[in-house]
Amino acid sequence: MKQPITLLVALLAAMPAAAAAGACRFEPQGEGRVAGIVDARTIRLDDGREVRLAGIEPAATATRALAGLLNGRAVSLRGTDDTPDRYGRQPALVFLADSETPVQAMLLAQGEALVSAEIGDKDCAAALLEAEAGARRARKGTWADAAAIKNAESPDDILAGIGRFMVVEGRVLSVRQAGATTYLNFGRNWTWGFAVTISRRMLPAFDAAGIALKSLENRRIRVRGWIEGNTGPRIEVLRVGQIELLGAK
């Protein structure tokens, strides 16, 4: 007898995301059955609750993938804080009733999402990044596009995505502080080049992670976040996990 297509999709998607199975075990936040897919990041349960998939930024094609995984399925919710966001959605990691792998990891493993660095737990964050890395190595989904990772040396290309969540790679040419903000500059023209901004209130978090911002000078890094800026493109770092070191100096 053939298995339902949604179950097959779920099983295949979960295989490369197995590392997240034991790493993202947070407190239970309830259960329910998925009544509908609101959008690429939101599901509606049969009791009327809307749940936002925490920890990821979905690709444009993720709505269809999410429907294939979850429509009509029983799920459980886990997380560290179930306080609704400003749209009334409960943020959570979502698990199929018969799985220990979060749906977020399944989407990441299929290249249908990017890690948002929202998850603060070190082990869970690392597992989600590994699921994303597997899809990137295999050029799945969004990673099939060679331009999925932006080059920090091409600020115009990055600025064209203003208001979007992006992943950018490059070498930090200088680290400078101006008032309460530290700038990681990737271009020699500080006005027009790509830069990462880090506010003073974030410094204790970097210290706790053992990262001295000045040590990032001349290092290649990968940074993810929302593109903003009136002149040169900027990403504001609100969580240490938005920055990944790439290899040795």
Residue pairs with C-beta under 8 A, 6 or more apart in sequence:
5 68
6 68
6 69
6 71
6 72
6 73
9 65
9 68
9 69
10 69
10 73
10 96
10 99
10 106
13 65
13 69
13 106
13 107
13 109
13 110
14 99
14 101
14 105
14 106
14 109
15 109
16 109
16 131
16 134
16 135
17 101
17 102
17 105
17 106
17 108
17 109
17 131
17 134
18 101
19 105
19 127
19 130
19 131
20 101
20 102
20 104
20 105
20 124
20 127
20 128
20 130
20 131
21 99
21 100
21 101
22 100
23 121
23 123
23 124
23 126
23 127
24 78
24 93
24 102
24 105
24 119
24 121
24 123
24 124
24 127
24 128
25 78
25 100
26 78
26 79
26 80
26 93
26 121
26 124
27 78
27 79
27 80
28 76
28 77
28 78
29 77
29 78
29 79
29 82
29 90
29 92
30 49
30 76
30 77
30 82
31 74
31 75
31 76
31 77
31 97
32 45
32 46
32 47
32 49
32 74
32 75
32 77
33 45
33 46
33 72
33 73
33 74
33 75
34 43
34 44
34 45
34 46
34 70
34 71
34 72
34 73
34 74
34 75
35 44
35 45
35 46
36 43
36 44
36 71
37 43
37 44
37 63
37 66
37 67
37 70
37 71
38 44
38 50
39 63
40 58
40 59
40 60
40 62
40 63
40 66
41 52
41 53
41 56
41 57
41 58
41 62
42 50
42 51
42 52
42 53
42 89
43 50
43 51
43 53
43 66
43 70
43 75
43 94
44 50
44 51
45 51
45 75
49 90
50 87
50 88
50 89
50 90
51 77
51 89
51 90
51 91
51 92
51 94
52 85
52 87
52 89
52 90
52 91
52 92
53 66
53 92
53 93
53 94
53 103
53 104
53 107
54 79
54 91
54 92
54 93
54 104
54 118
54 119
55 93
55 102
55 104
55 115
55 116
55 118
55 119
55 124
55 125
55 128
56 104
56 107
56 108
56 113
56 114
56 115
56 116
56 118
56 128
57 113
57 114
57 115
57 116
57 165
58 66
58 107
58 112
58 113
59 111
59 112
59 113
59 114
59 141
59 142
61 112
61 141
61 142
62 107
62 112
62 113
65 107
65 110
65 112
66 103
66 107
66 112
69 96
69 103
69 106
69 107
70 94
70 96
70 103
73 96
73 97
74 96
74 97
75 94
75 95
75 96
75 97
75 103
76 94
76 95
76 97
77 90
77 92
77 93
77 94
77 95
78 92
78 93
78 95
78 102
79 91
79 92
79 93
80 120
80 121
81 91
82 90
82 91
82 92
83 91
84 90
85 91
91 118
93 102
93 103
93 104
93 119
93 124
94 102
94 103
94 104
95 101
95 102
95 103
96 103
104 113
104 128
105 127
105 128
105 131
106 131
107 113
108 114
108 115
108 128
108 131
108 132
108 135
109 131
109 132
109 134
109 135
109 140
110 135
110 140
110 141
111 135
111 136
111 138
111 139
111 140
111 141
111 142
111 143
111 144
112 141
112 142
113 132
113 142
114 132
114 142
114 165
114 167
114 224
115 125
115 128
115 129
115 132
115 224
115 241
116 165
116 224
117 125
117 224
117 225
117 239
117 241
117 242
118 239
119 125
119 128
119 241
120 239
120 241
125 241
129 244
135 141
135 143
136 143
136 148
142 148
147 157
148 167
149 167
149 168
149 169
149 222
150 157
150 158
150 161
150 166
150 167
150 168
150 169
151 157
151 168
151 169
151 170
152 158
152 168
152 169
152 170
152 171
152 186
152 187
152 194
153 170
153 186
153 187
153 194
155 187
155 192
155 193
155 194
155 232
155 233
158 166
158 168
158 194
158 227
158 233
159 227
159 229
159 232
159 233
161 227
161 233
162 227
162 228
162 229
162 233
163 226
163 227
163 228
164 226
164 227
165 224
165 225
165 226
165 227
166 224
166 225
166 226
166 227
166 235
167 222
167 223
167 224
168 194
168 222
168 223
168 224
168 235
169 220
169 221
169 222
169 223
169 246
170 186
170 194
170 220
170 221
171 186
171 218
171 219
171 220
171 221
172 184
172 185
172 186
172 196
172 216
172 217
172 218
172 219
172 220
172 221
173 185
173 186
173 187
173 188
173 217
173 218
174 183
174 184
174 185
174 217
175 182
175 183
175 184
175 185
175 213
175 214
175 216
175 217
176 182
176 183
176 185
176 190
177 183
180 199
180 200
181 197
181 198
181 199
181 200
182 197
182 198
182 199
182 200
182 203
182 213
183 190
183 195
183 196
183 197
183 198
184 195
184 196
184 197
184 198
184 213
184 216
184 221
184 223
185 193
185 195
186 193
186 194
186 195
186 196
187 193
187 194
187 195
187 232
189 232
190 232
191 231
191 232
192 231
192 232
193 232
194 232
194 233
194 234
195 232
195 233
195 234
196 223
196 234
196 235
196 236
196 237
196 243
197 234
197 235
197 236
197 237
198 206
198 213
198 236
198 237
199 236
202 237
202 238
202 240
203 213
205 239
205 240
206 212
206 213
206 240
209 240
211 240
211 243
216 243
216 245
218 249
219 245
219 246
219 249
220 245
220 246
220 247
221 243
221 244
221 245
221 246
222 243
222 244
222 246
223 235
223 237
223 242
223 243
223 244
224 235
224 242
225 235
225 236
225 237
225 238
225 242
226 235
226 236
227 233
227 234
227 235
228 234
228 235
228 236
235 242
237 243
